[in-house]
Amino acid sequence: MRILLDECVPRPVRRELPSYEVRTAADMGWAGKTNGELIALVASEGFDVFLTVDQNLRFQQNLRAAQVTVIVLFPRTNRLVDITPLMPKVVIALESIRRGEIAEIRA
């Protein structure tokens, strides 16, 4: 499974997902892209999941039409110390989420 981390997700989060191919927007040369551009790239480049802390994304983009699978984290901040405790729930979500679905992971 290929996962793209949004720019707002700290790069070290990838260590919490060792069983997956995880890339960052910066790795892909997509830093600074708008949400719409990122969603289109996620779909066209064959990523299975887009992981973000952008809680407004689902209201700004038509994710279902794009058939992009999104996991939105709701940490206290977007610092690694606040995101890491959510990662076991992310792994569980990855086991059952389907294309085009949106999962929200809360503390």
Secondary structure, DSSP 4 states (H G I P E B T S, - for coil): -EEEE-TTS-GGGGGG-TTSEEEETTTTT-TT--HHHHHHHHHHTT-SEEEE--TTHHHHS-HHHHT--EEEEE-SSSSHHHHGGGHHHHHHHHHH--TT-EEEEE-
